[in-house]
Amino acid sequence: MFPGEGAIQYPHNSIVSCEFRPDTRPEIEPCFWDITNLKWPIKGKTKPDLIIFDPPYFKKQSNNYDPDGISGMSKANYLKFLKDFFALAHLNAKKDTQMAFINADWRDFQSTPARNETRTNSILINDYLSILNQSGWQETHIIQAPLSSERFQANVVSAMQKKGILGVTGRYVIMSKKK
């Protein structure tokens, strides 16, 4: 099992989250996904109006996540988990439920000039959109959310410029609805 991140918004402001913060958000309950046996975290007949899903990113900061978590999975298994989650969410959503999926492009660009990058190890927005569509969701909006520029210190930017490396400076919020 691994701790995931995200929240499921239900009517009347009851939220179930996979990130536990009892001091700041007492209405959020803990949730741990068992990747070998995915189950919807909410018992009962109430279905969400909005699902917010912000999973650990593929490989990025995988050292900060549970070693058995999805961040450290192979690309194929990471994408399979997303497909399984989207299908599970689809089964447990109302016909007018919306989902906000938050993630970023992952390119194998560390120390690799942009012109030498290959698509082999990448996970890009078109991969996420394809999986959402295969799982019964249709994107309605793609919102680009900038990341903090704090991590781009002058020496890092200078090294990237010298090597011709392109960095990831944002993430996506992909809004979708059931087809």
KAPE-V266771 format. One record per residue. SS is DSSP state (h for helix, s for strand, l for the rest). OMEGA is omega in whole degrees, 0 to 359 (* if undefined). NEAR is the number of other C-alpha atoms within 10 Angstrom. Layout:
ss:SS omega:OMEGA near:NEAR
ss:SS omega:OMEGA near:NEAR
This chain:
ss:l omega:177 near:14
ss:s omega:174 near:17
ss:s omega:176 near:20
ss:l omega:177 near:23
ss:l omega:177 near:18
ss:s omega:179 near:20
ss:s omega:176 near:20
ss:s omega:183 near:23
ss:s omega:178 near:20
ss:l omega:176 near:15
ss:h omega:178 near:11
ss:h omega:173 near:6
ss:h omega:172 near:9
ss:l omega:186 near:13
ss:s omega:170 near:18
ss:s omega:182 near:20
ss:s omega:175 near:22
ss:l omega:175 near:22
ss:l omega:187 near:16
ss:l omega:179 near:17
ss:l omega:187 near:13
ss:l omega:183 near:11
ss:l omega:184 near:8
ss:l omega:182 near:8
ss:l omega:184 near:10
ss:l omega:180 near:10
ss:l omega:180 near:14
ss:s omega:182 near:19
ss:s omega:180 near:16
ss:l omega:178 near:15
ss:l omega:175 near:20
ss:s omega:181 near:16
ss:s omega:172 near:19
ss:l omega:187 near:13
ss:l omega:178 near:15
ss:l omega:183 near:8
ss:l omega:183 near:8
ss:l omega:176 near:13
ss:l omega:178 near:13
ss:l omega:188 near:13
ss:l omega:185 near:13
ss:l omega:175 near:14
ss:l omega:177 near:7
ss:l omega:186 near:5
ss:l omega:181 near:7
ss:l omega:179 near:12
ss:l omega:186 near:20
ss:s omega:170 near:21
ss:s omega:183 near:16
ss:s omega:174 near:21
ss:s omega:176 near:23
ss:s omega:184 near:19
ss:s omega:182 near:23
ss:l omega:185 near:16
ss:l omega:172 near:17
ss:l omega:182 near:22
ss:l omega:179 near:18
ss:l omega:176 near:23
ss:l omega:184 near:18
ss:l omega:181 near:14
ss:l omega:181 near:11
ss:h omega:177 near:17
ss:h omega:180 near:10
ss:h omega:181 near:9
ss:l omega:175 near:18
ss:l omega:182 near:15
ss:l omega:178 near:13
ss:l omega:183 near:13
ss:l omega:184 near:19
ss:h omega:182 near:27
ss:h omega:181 near:24
ss:h omega:180 near:20
ss:l omega:171 near:16
ss:l omega:179 near:13
ss:h omega:182 near:17
ss:h omega:181 near:9
ss:h omega:177 near:13
ss:h omega:180 near:19
ss:h omega:176 near:18
ss:h omega:177 near:13
ss:h omega:180 near:17
ss:h omega:180 near:17
ss:h omega:179 near:19
ss:h omega:179 near:16
ss:h omega:181 near:20
ss:h omega:178 near:22
ss:h omega:178 near:18
ss:h omega:178 near:15
ss:h omega:180 near:24
ss:h omega:179 near:21
ss:h omega:186 near:15
ss:l omega:181 near:16
ss:s omega:174 near:19
ss:s omega:181 near:16
ss:s omega:180 near:13
ss:s omega:177 near:12
ss:s omega:173 near:18
ss:s omega:176 near:23
ss:s omega:173 near:28
ss:s omega:179 near:23
ss:s omega:184 near:22
ss:s omega:177 near:21
ss:s omega:182 near:21
ss:l omega:171 near:22
ss:l omega:173 near:19
ss:s omega:178 near:18
ss:l omega:179 near:22
ss:l omega:190 near:16
ss:l omega:182 near:17
ss:l omega:179 near:12
ss:l omega:180 near:13
ss:l omega:176 near:16
ss:l omega:183 near:15
ss:h omega:183 near:17
ss:h omega:180 near:9
ss:h omega:180 near:9
ss:l omega:174 near:17
ss:l omega:180 near:12
ss:l omega:187 near:9
ss:l omega:185 near:9
ss:l omega:184 near:14
ss:l omega:166 near:16
ss:s omega:184 near:18
ss:l omega:184 near:14
ss:h omega:181 near:16
ss:h omega:174 near:10
ss:h omega:179 near:12
ss:h omega:181 near:19
ss:h omega:179 near:17
ss:h omega:180 near:14
ss:h omega:177 near:18
ss:h omega:181 near:24
ss:h omega:178 near:18
ss:h omega:183 near:13
ss:l omega:176 near:21
ss:l omega:179 near:16
ss:s omega:176 near:22
ss:s omega:180 near:19
ss:s omega:178 near:19
ss:s omega:180 near:12
ss:s omega:171 near:13
ss:s omega:184 near:16
ss:s omega:177 near:13
ss:s omega:180 near:14
ss:s omega:182 near:14
ss:s omega:173 near:11
ss:l omega:177 near:12
ss:l omega:177 near:9
ss:l omega:181 near:9
ss:l omega:184 near:7
ss:l omega:179 near:10
ss:l omega:177 near:13
ss:l omega:186 near:9
ss:h omega:182 near:10
ss:h omega:178 near:9
ss:h omega:179 near:10
ss:h omega:180 near:15
ss:h omega:179 near:12
ss:h omega:179 near:12
ss:h omega:179 near:19
ss:h omega:181 near:12
ss:h omega:182 near:9
ss:h omega:181 near:13
ss:l omega:182 near:15
ss:l omega:175 near:18
ss:l omega:180 near:18
ss:l omega:176 near:14
ss:l omega:184 near:12
ss:l omega:180 near:15
ss:s omega:175 near:14
ss:s omega:182 near:17
ss:s omega:164 near:18
ss:s omega:181 near:19
ss:s omega:177 near:23
ss:s omega:179 near:20
ss:s omega:177 near:23
ss:s omega:179 near:22
ss:s omega:177 near:20
ss:l omega:* near:12
